[in-house]
Amino acid sequence: MKIKICGLNPIRDVQLCIDLKVNYLGFVFYEKSPRNISLPEIKKLSNYDKKESSFVAVTVNPSNEFIKKNLIDNFDFIQLHGSESKDRVEEIKGMGFKIIKAIKVKEEKDIDKHKEFNNADIILFDTPSMEKTSEFPKDLIAKLPEGEKYALAGSVSRDNVEIISKLGVNFFDLSSSLESQLGYKDHLKIEDFINKINELKN
């Protein structure tokens, strides 16, 4: 099982997630989000020994200028939530990044859109709303492709992760369910979730 936690604070949350062996640490670059990272804080990420964790820049239609100025040398992955094409994915990969492409799923036919992005390293099936707490359609979870390349966001919590894993999902992306207040990760909730995952692994 793999875990990605999104909307982290570069100072407050990172060491905890590395110590808990969270696979992917996501930092949001989206001005409308309460989890938006301030650009000067990016520099603080270089202070960490990532060990086995990867840093992910969560973006919406990032420009080449933005990527070159802020993301190169600071992040392993760029997560794309915009209208990027397959060619655009390839262009960004050429700058030295691995790619997580988000696919917004409202109905079953939306799932097939992932086939357009076979050059992405990870496909993230997400709710249609960017940065708003909403649930992934429960009846579609079992219809998602299985494997470590495919992640689910938008409806995962400690309380339902066991049920979701039985539907074939083994890559979970969480954000709001690990917060005690909007935009602030609750470290006890993070620890509790990771303990649950470790319990399921065993």
N, C-alpha and C positions, 0 to 999 in steps of 0.2 A: 504493500500500500504506500502511496505517495501523498504528501501533504503540501499544499501551498497556502500560506496565510497572506492576505492582501491588506493594504492600507496601514502598513507598519510605520512607526516613527523611528527615524534613523538613530536616535539616541536612546530612547526609552525601551524599545522592544527587541532590538536586534540580537543582543547577546543571549537573552533568554531563548530565542528561537534557534540560534546556533547550538546552544547547549542541549536543547531538546531534540536536535537533529531534524528540524523541519527542513524539508527538501528545497522548497522555493520560498523566498522572502520577497513579497511584492510591495512596491512603493508607487503610489499613485501620482501621476502627472496629469491632473484634470482640474482646472480652476474652480469648477462648480462643485467639486467634492469637498466634504468636511475633512477628508483624509488627504487632501492635496499636500504634496511635499514642497517645502520652500527650497528654491534652487541652491542657496548657500549650504543647506544641510547635506547635500549630496556628498560634499567633501568629507564628511564625517564617516562615510561608509568605508573609506580606505583604512580606517583605524582597526577594522575587525579582521580577525583570522576566520575566514568563512568555513574552514574545514570542508565538510561535504555539502554545505548549503550553497545555493545559487541565488544571486540577486536579480530581481526582475523589475524592469521599468514598465509600468502599466500606462499605456498611452492611447490617444485617439488621433489618428491621422498625423503623426509627428512629421515635421519637415526634416529634410536632410541637415539643414542648419542647426535645428534644435538637437538632433541626434549627435552631430559632431561636437557641438559645444558642451553638451551636458551628459551624454550617456556613454560615449566611448571611454573605455578604461574603468568605468564605474559599475557597469552592469553586464551580466552574462547573457540575459534574455531580454528581448523587448516583447511585451504583450500588446497586441494590436486589437483595438476595439472599434475601429472606424470602418471606412468604406474601402479599405485597402484591397487591391487586386492581387492575383497570384504573382504578377510581374513585380509589383511593389514589394511583396514579401521577399522575392529573390533579390531585389535591389538592397533591401535593408540587411539581409543575410550577408551580402557582399561587403558590408561595412564591418563584419566580424561578430555578428550576433546570432544566437539561436532565437527562434521565433515561436511565440505562443499566439495562435490566431483564435480570437473569440468568435464563436458562432451563436448568434442570438436565436433562441428557439421559442416559438410561440405555438407552432403546430408541427405535426409529424414531418411534413415535407421540408421543413427548415433544417432538419438533421442532415439531410443529404448534401447541404451546402459545403460540408467539410471536405467533400471529394474534390472541390475546386482548389483546395489548398494542400495538396499532397506534398508540397515542399516545406510546409510548416513542421517544426519539430514536435509541437504539442498542439492539440486542438482542445479548446476550452468551450464546452457547451454551457451557455449562460442564459439568464433571463433576458427579455427584451429591454429592460430598463437599466440604463447605466447608472451605477451608484445610487440606486434606490432599493430598499429592502423589498424584494418580492420573491415569490416561490417559483422554482422550476416546475413545469407541469408534471405532477407525479405520475400520470399515466404514460408519460413518454420516457421515463428513466430507463425502463427495461428495454426500450427500443434503441438505446444508444449503442454505438459500436464498443466492443470491449477491448481492453489492452492498456498498456502503460502510456500510450500516446494520448489517451483521451481522458480529460478531466471534467468534473461536474462542479458548477458553482450555482449559488442562488437558493439552495434549500437544504444545506448540510449543517447539522448540529450534532452535539454529543448524543442527543436523544434519538436521532433517527439514522445515524451513520451505520449502525449494524444492519438495519433493514435495507438501506441503500446498497450496502456492500453485497447483500444477498441477491440484489437485482443485477449484479455484474459490474458495478463501478468499484474501482480500486485506486482512484486518484481524486482527491477531494480538495476543493478550493473554498476557503472560508474567509469571511470578513466580519460582517455585522453580528453574527451569532457568537463571536468571541469578544464582544464589547459590552461594557457595563453602562457606558454613555456614548453617544454618537461621536465617532472619530477617535475614541480612546480604547485601546485593547486592554482587556482584563487579564492579567497574567495568570490568575487562578483558573480562569476559564480555558486559557491556552493549555496550561499544564493538565487540566482535567481531560481535555479533548485528546491530547497526545497519550495520556495514560489509557484512555479508552481504545485508541488505535492499537497501542502496544498489546493490550488485552486481547483484541480481535486477532492480531497476528499470531498470538500464542494459542 
